[in-house]
Amino acid sequence: MKIADLSWMQVEELLATEDRAVLPIGSTEQHAYLSLCTDDILAERVAVEAAEPLGVPVFPVVNYGLTPNFTSYPGTITLRLETLIAVVRDVLDGLVHQGFRRILIVNGHGGNAPLHPMVREYAATRSGVAVRMHDWWSAPQVRAEVDRIDPVASHASWMENFPCTRLAGVAPPDGAKPPLEEGWARNLGPDEVRARLGDGNFAGRYQRSDEDMAAIWKVAVTETRALLESGWD
């Protein structure tokens, strides 16, 4: 359930029997022909669908992340690492103060990886509090399903092209984009990244069938829900 659909009185009642909560985080950045908010949309959606049958509340997505290399693409907004850490820590503090003790962060953006050490430290230094950070798109079962369908899958390629991230009236190109050499972006500034990357797709086809995407989504929701259900000890 979304916190947006609840009043404070309902949350207070919920806290009498439920100490789990979900915090989605994403990024507002270029995704080639897909929505600039692809990472936000997918993180929140997988969180809501995973948590709904369990009655676990999902807080609004943190919709800005770390994406300094893409700032030459209009619409891309990045935070500084210290800002993102401060925002996520403050939200966690608020959740713990309210009475939530088991918190799952569902991350939709690879650039947010530097948060992992902070999340581990946060949980380790607070008695009775468990916090996990789940990179849903690269989790073992999801990645295995992606590889089964097509291992050439990356940022802004088919693997992020779900019905909910497509834009009305925007058709991606046919065919596939060849990958750049390993480490191509190392030491490049935003303008150079855009010049090398072009439309924003890192590698692979731009779109696959809805059946393929539904198969990945089913695994993503199931894998995320399993983290909410067990293993908190």
C-alpha positions in Angstrom: 0.0 0.0 0.0 1.2 3.5 -0.7 1.6 6.0 2.1 0.0 8.5 -0.3 -3.3 6.5 0.1 -3.2 6.6 3.9 -3.9 9.1 6.6 -1.7 9.5 9.7 -4.4 7.8 11.8 -4.3 4.8 9.5 -0.5 4.6 9.7 -0.7 4.8 13.5 -3.1 1.9 13.5 -0.9 -0.1 11.1 2.1 0.4 13.3 0.4 -1.5 16.1 0.9 -4.7 14.1 3.5 -3.9 11.3 7.1 -2.7 11.6 8.1 -3.1 8.0 8.3 -0.3 5.4 9.6 0.1 1.9 11.5 3.1 0.6 12.0 3.2 -3.2 14.9 5.3 -4.6 15.7 6.1 -8.2 17.0 8.9 -10.4 15.9 11.5 -12.9 18.1 11.0 -15.8 18.3 10.2 -19.6 17.0 6.8 -20.7 17.3 7.3 -24.4 13.7 7.0 -25.8 12.2 6.1 -22.4 11.0 8.3 -19.6 13.5 10.4 -17.8 11.9 9.0 -14.6 12.4 5.3 -15.6 14.3 4.5 -12.5 11.8 6.1 -10.2 8.8 4.5 -12.0 10.2 1.0 -11.8 11.5 1.2 -8.3 8.2 2.4 -6.9 6.1 0.1 -9.0 8.0 -3.1 -8.1 8.0 -2.0 -4.4 4.2 -1.4 -4.4 3.4 -4.7 -6.2 5.7 -6.7 -3.9 4.4 -5.1 -0.7 0.7 -4.9 -1.5 -0.3 -8.5 -0.6 1.7 -8.3 2.7 0.1 -5.0 3.8 3.5 -3.3 4.0 3.5 0.4 3.4 5.5 1.9 0.6 6.8 5.5 1.1 7.2 7.9 -1.8 10.1 7.3 -4.1 13.3 9.4 -3.6 13.4 10.5 -7.3 16.8 12.1 -7.5 20.1 10.2 -7.3 23.7 10.2 -8.4 24.1 10.7 -12.2 26.8 13.3 -12.8 27.9 11.7 -16.1 24.6 12.3 -17.8 24.1 16.0 -16.9 24.7 17.1 -20.6 21.4 15.4 -21.4 18.5 17.9 -20.8 16.2 16.8 -18.0 18.9 14.9 -16.1 19.4 16.1 -12.5 22.1 14.8 -10.1 22.6 15.1 -6.4 26.0 15.1 -4.7 26.8 11.9 -2.9 26.7 13.7 0.5 23.3 15.1 -0.3 21.9 11.8 -1.3 23.3 10.1 1.8 21.9 12.9 4.0 18.4 12.6 2.4 18.3 8.8 2.8 19.6 8.9 6.3 17.1 11.5 7.3 14.2 9.5 5.9 15.5 6.4 7.7 15.7 8.3 10.9 12.1 9.4 10.4 10.9 5.9 9.7 12.7 4.5 12.8 11.3 7.4 15.0 7.8 6.4 13.8 8.3 2.8 14.9 9.4 1.0 11.7 12.1 -1.5 12.5 12.5 -3.4 9.2 13.1 -1.2 6.2 13.7 -2.3 2.7 15.2 0.2 0.3 14.3 -0.7 -3.3 16.8 0.9 -5.5 16.2 1.4 -9.2 19.4 3.2 -10.2 22.9 1.8 -10.6 24.5 5.1 -9.8 23.2 4.9 -6.2 25.5 2.0 -5.4 27.6 4.2 -3.1 24.7 4.2 -0.7 25.3 0.5 0.2 28.1 1.2 2.8 25.9 3.8 4.5 22.9 1.5 4.7 25.1 -1.3 6.2 26.6 1.1 8.8 23.2 2.6 9.6 21.7 -0.8 10.5 24.8 -2.0 12.3 24.8 1.0 14.7 21.1 0.9 15.6 19.9 -1.8 18.0 16.7 -3.6 16.9 16.7 -2.0 13.4 17.3 -3.9 10.1 17.8 -2.1 6.8 18.4 -3.7 3.5 19.1 -2.1 0.1 17.8 -4.1 -2.8 19.0 -3.3 -6.4 15.9 -4.9 -7.9 17.1 -4.9 -11.6 20.4 -6.7 -10.8 19.2 -9.1 -8.1 20.2 -12.7 -8.8 16.9 -14.0 -10.0 16.0 -11.0 -12.2 19.5 -11.0 -13.8 19.2 -14.7 -14.5 15.8 -14.1 -16.3 17.3 -11.2 -18.2 20.2 -13.3 -19.3 17.9 -16.1 -20.3 16.0 -13.8 -22.7 18.9 -11.7 -24.0 22.2 -11.2 -22.1 23.0 -8.0 -24.1 21.0 -5.7 -21.8 22.0 -2.5 -20.2 21.0 1.1 -19.3 18.2 2.5 -21.5 18.0 -0.7 -23.6 15.2 -3.2 -23.8 15.6 -4.4 -20.2 14.2 -1.0 -19.0 11.6 -0.8 -21.8 8.4 -1.7 -19.9 4.9 -0.5 -20.9 5.0 1.9 -17.9 8.3 3.6 -19.0 7.4 4.1 -22.6 6.3 7.5 -23.9 3.3 8.2 -26.0 4.2 8.9 -29.6 7.8 7.9 -29.2 9.0 4.9 -31.1 12.5 3.5 -30.4 14.7 2.5 -33.3 14.6 -1.1 -34.7 17.6 -3.3 -34.2 20.3 -3.3 -31.5 23.1 -1.0 -30.5 26.6 -2.5 -30.3 28.3 -2.2 -26.9 31.2 0.2 -26.4 34.5 -1.0 -25.1 34.9 -1.9 -21.4 35.6 1.2 -19.3 34.8 3.6 -22.1 33.4 6.2 -19.8 36.3 6.3 -17.4 37.7 9.8 -16.9 35.2 11.4 -19.4 33.1 14.4 -18.5 29.4 14.8 -19.2 29.9 16.4 -22.7 32.3 13.6 -23.7 29.9 10.9 -22.4 27.1 12.3 -24.5 29.3 12.5 -27.6 30.4 8.9 -27.2 27.0 7.5 -26.1 24.7 9.3 -28.4 21.0 8.6 -27.7 21.7 7.1 -24.3 21.3 3.4 -24.8 24.5 1.6 -23.6 24.0 -1.6 -25.6 21.5 -4.0 -27.0 18.1 -3.9 -28.5 15.8 -1.0 -27.8 12.6 -3.1 -27.2 11.5 -6.7 -26.8 8.1 -8.2 -26.6 5.6 -7.5 -23.8 5.7 -11.2 -23.0 9.5 -11.0 -22.3 9.0 -7.9 -20.1 6.2 -9.5 -18.2 8.3 -12.5 -17.4 11.1 -10.3 -16.0 8.6 -8.3 -14.0 7.0 -11.3 -12.4 10.4 -12.4 -11.2 11.3 -8.9 -10.0 8.1 -8.7 -7.9 8.5 -12.2 -6.5 12.1 -11.7 -5.6 11.4 -8.3 -3.9 8.5 -9.8 -1.9 10.6 -12.6 -0.7 13.0 -10.1 1.0 10.1 -8.5 2.8 8.8 -11.9 4.0 11.9 -13.5 5.4 15.5 -13.3 6.5 15.3 -10.2 8.7 17.2 -11.9 11.5 
